[in-house]
């Protein structure tokens, strides 16, 4: 982070640790002014995940929560009783909810829209451009259009993150330039934020490279420096009440 000129980061609970947040919690307690934590929503059917979420926020200081639809019980949606309870409580606690749609936005768009409509005070973060790649066909174009259409909900923000996951070319992922341009046009730069996707980005282009790629992409579309400043730190800093954060893991 120091080499890349990054002052702080939002750390998301790793999926491989599931709901054992002890490691991330220890890091947050050791570096309280450097890192902000995003916990993982536990959609267990008995509803105990709501209490776990509240404890992580109120006792351990987590400031965001991730919804991973793959963790919901088979046949259940994120709009089930448990999902709505956690989503609503997140809004009450001023905790943004991130959505990780690894299998494609189209599978979950109706659930996200329903939650946003029913609970407009809950802030939403769409991870990794909703895994929308530069569209090559009508289906892929529809998915990206669905992402842009979420801009009608003022509470929705987009992470321009995990670029190696969504680009069809090698570093510096310049095929993402038109996508960034359209996202900024739809959402405004103050609702877009960069993320490194560390540690997975390390073997791809490195942490520093992940940051440099955004600058190169922005240059290709002549993005104003004021917009780039929002994407590279101001958006997430403002979202988390001006705590110094310039990048997200």
C-alpha positions in Angstrom: 0.0 0.0 0.0 2.8 2.4 0.9 4.6 1.7 -2.4 1.3 2.4 -4.3 0.7 5.6 -2.4 -2.5 4.2 -0.7 -3.3 5.6 2.7 -6.0 3.2 3.8 -8.3 0.5 2.7 -11.7 -1.2 3.1 -11.0 -4.9 3.9 -13.7 -7.4 3.0 -14.0 -10.6 5.0 -12.3 -13.4 2.9 -14.8 -16.0 1.7 -12.4 -18.8 2.6 -12.7 -17.8 6.3 -16.5 -17.9 5.9 -18.1 -16.4 9.0 -15.0 -16.6 11.3 -14.1 -12.9 11.3 -11.4 -13.2 14.0 -8.5 -12.4 11.7 -9.9 -9.3 10.0 -11.2 -8.1 13.4 -7.7 -8.3 14.9 -6.4 -6.2 12.0 -9.1 -3.6 12.4 -8.3 -3.3 16.1 -4.6 -3.1 15.5 -4.9 -0.4 12.8 -8.1 1.4 13.6 -7.3 4.6 11.6 -6.0 2.7 8.5 -8.6 0.1 7.7 -12.4 -0.2 7.6 -14.0 -3.6 7.8 -16.6 -5.2 5.6 -18.1 -8.3 7.2 -19.8 -11.2 5.5 -23.6 -11.7 5.9 -24.5 -15.1 7.3 -27.9 -16.0 5.8 -28.3 -19.1 8.0 -31.9 -20.2 8.1 -32.4 -19.9 11.8 -31.8 -16.2 11.6 -28.8 -16.0 13.9 -26.9 -14.3 11.2 -28.7 -11.0 12.0 -27.4 -11.1 15.6 -23.9 -11.9 14.3 -24.1 -9.0 11.9 -25.2 -6.6 14.7 -22.4 -7.8 16.9 -19.8 -7.3 14.2 -21.0 -3.7 13.6 -21.7 -2.6 17.2 -19.0 -4.5 19.1 -16.2 -5.0 16.5 -16.6 -1.8 14.5 -17.3 -3.2 11.0 -18.6 -0.5 8.7 -20.0 -2.5 5.7 -21.4 -6.0 5.0 -21.2 -8.1 1.9 -24.1 -10.2 0.5 -22.8 -13.2 -1.4 -25.8 -14.9 -3.0 -23.9 -18.1 -3.3 -24.1 -18.4 0.5 -27.9 -18.4 0.6 -29.5 -21.8 1.1 -30.4 -23.6 -2.1 -33.6 -22.3 -3.5 -33.6 -19.2 -1.3 -33.2 -15.6 -2.5 -31.5 -12.7 -0.9 -35.0 -11.2 -0.6 -36.0 -13.9 1.9 -36.9 -13.1 5.5 -33.3 -13.3 6.6 -31.9 -11.3 3.7 -34.4 -8.5 4.2 -33.9 -8.4 7.9 -30.1 -7.9 7.5 -30.5 -5.5 4.7 -33.0 -3.3 6.6 -30.8 -3.4 9.8 -27.8 -2.4 7.7 -29.7 0.8 6.6 -30.6 1.5 10.2 -27.0 1.2 11.3 -25.7 3.3 8.3 -23.8 0.2 7.0 -23.5 -0.2 3.2 -24.4 -3.6 1.7 -22.1 -4.9 -1.0 -23.3 -7.4 -3.6 -20.9 -9.9 -5.1 -22.6 -11.2 -8.3 -19.9 -13.6 -9.5 -22.4 -15.6 -11.7 -23.7 -12.5 -13.4 -25.9 -9.6 -12.5 -28.8 -10.9 -14.5 -29.4 -13.7 -12.0 -29.8 -11.3 -9.1 -30.9 -7.9 -10.5 -34.6 -8.4 -9.5 -33.5 -9.1 -5.9 -31.3 -6.1 -5.7 -34.0 -3.9 -7.2 -36.5 -5.2 -4.8 -34.3 -4.6 -1.8 -33.4 -1.1 -3.0 -37.1 -0.3 -3.5 -38.3 -1.6 -0.2 -35.4 -0.2 1.8 -34.2 3.1 0.1 -32.1 4.2 3.1 -29.7 1.2 2.8 -26.6 2.1 0.8 -25.6 -0.5 -1.8 -22.2 -1.3 -3.3 -22.0 -3.3 -6.5 -18.7 -5.1 -6.5 -16.4 -5.5 -9.5 -18.7 -3.8 -12.0 -21.2 -6.5 -11.3 -18.8 -8.8 -13.2 -19.9 -7.1 -16.5 -17.3 -7.6 -19.2 -17.1 -5.4 -22.3 -20.2 -6.8 -24.1 -19.8 -8.9 -27.2 -23.4 -9.9 -27.6 -26.9 -8.9 -26.8 -27.0 -10.8 -23.5 -23.9 -9.2 -22.2 -25.1 -5.8 -23.3 -28.3 -6.3 -21.4 -26.3 -7.1 -18.2 -24.3 -3.9 -18.5 -27.5 -2.0 -19.2 -29.0 -3.4 -16.0 -26.0 -2.2 -14.1 -26.3 1.3 -15.5 -30.1 1.3 -14.8 -29.3 0.8 -11.1 -28.2 4.4 -11.1 -31.9 5.4 -10.8 -31.5 4.3 -7.1 -29.6 7.1 -5.4 -28.3 4.7 -2.8 -26.4 2.5 -5.3 -22.6 2.9 -5.8 -20.4 0.9 -8.1 -16.9 -0.5 -7.4 -14.6 -0.2 -10.4 -12.6 -3.0 -9.0 -11.2 -6.4 -9.8 -10.4 -5.1 -13.3 -8.5 -8.3 -14.3 -11.7 -10.2 -13.7 -13.8 -8.2 -16.1 -11.3 -7.1 -18.8 -10.9 -9.2 -21.9 -7.3 -8.0 -22.4 -4.1 -7.9 -20.4 -2.9 -5.1 -18.1 -3.7 -2.2 -18.2 -7.2 -3.4 -19.2 -7.9 -0.6 -21.6 -11.0 -2.3 -23.0 -12.7 -1.1 -19.8 -12.4 2.5 -20.8 -15.9 2.8 -22.4 -17.4 1.0 -19.5 -15.9 3.4 -17.0 -17.0 6.3 -19.1 -20.6 5.1 -19.1 -20.7 4.2 -15.4 -19.4 7.7 -14.5 -22.0 9.2 -16.9 -24.8 7.3 -15.3 -23.9 7.3 -11.6 -21.6 10.3 -11.4 -18.0 9.9 -10.2 -19.1 10.5 -6.6 -20.8 7.1 -6.7 -17.9 5.2 -8.2 -14.9 3.9 -6.3 -11.8 2.0 -7.2 -10.9 -1.4 -5.5 -7.8 -3.4 -5.9 -9.2 -6.9 -5.2 -6.1 -7.7 -3.2 -4.7 -10.4 -2.7 -6.1 -12.0 -6.0 -4.7 -9.1 -8.0 -1.1 -9.8 -6.9 -0.3 -12.5 -9.5 -2.1 -10.5 -12.2 -0.6 -7.0 -12.2 0.3 -6.4 -8.6 -1.3 -4.0 -6.1 0.5 -1.0 -7.5 -0.4 -2.0 -11.0 -4.1 -2.2 -10.1 -4.0 1.4 -9.2 -1.9 2.5 -12.2 -4.4 0.8 -14.5 -7.2 3.1 -13.4 -5.1 6.1 -14.2 -4.3 4.8 -17.7 -7.9 3.9 -18.4 -9.0 7.3 -17.2 -6.4 9.0 -19.5 -7.7 7.1 -22.5 -11.2 8.6 -22.0 -9.9 12.0 -20.9 -11.6 11.7 -17.6 -11.3 15.0 -15.7 -8.9 14.9 -12.8 -11.7 15.9 -10.5 -13.7 12.8 -11.4 -10.6 10.6 -11.0 -10.1 12.0 -7.4 -13.6 10.9 -6.5 -13.0 7.4 -7.9 -9.6 7.0 -6.3 -10.5 8.0 -2.8 -13.1 10.8 -2.2 -16.1 8.6 -2.8 -15.2 5.9 -0.4 -13.8 8.4 2.1 -17.1 10.4 2.1 -19.2 7.2 2.2 -17.4 6.1 5.4 -17.6 9.6 7.0 -14.3 11.0 5.8 -12.1 8.3 7.3 -8.9 8.3 5.2 -9.3 5.6 2.6 -7.8 5.7 -0.9 -8.4 2.1 -2.0 -10.2 -1.0 -1.2 -9.0 -4.6 -0.9 
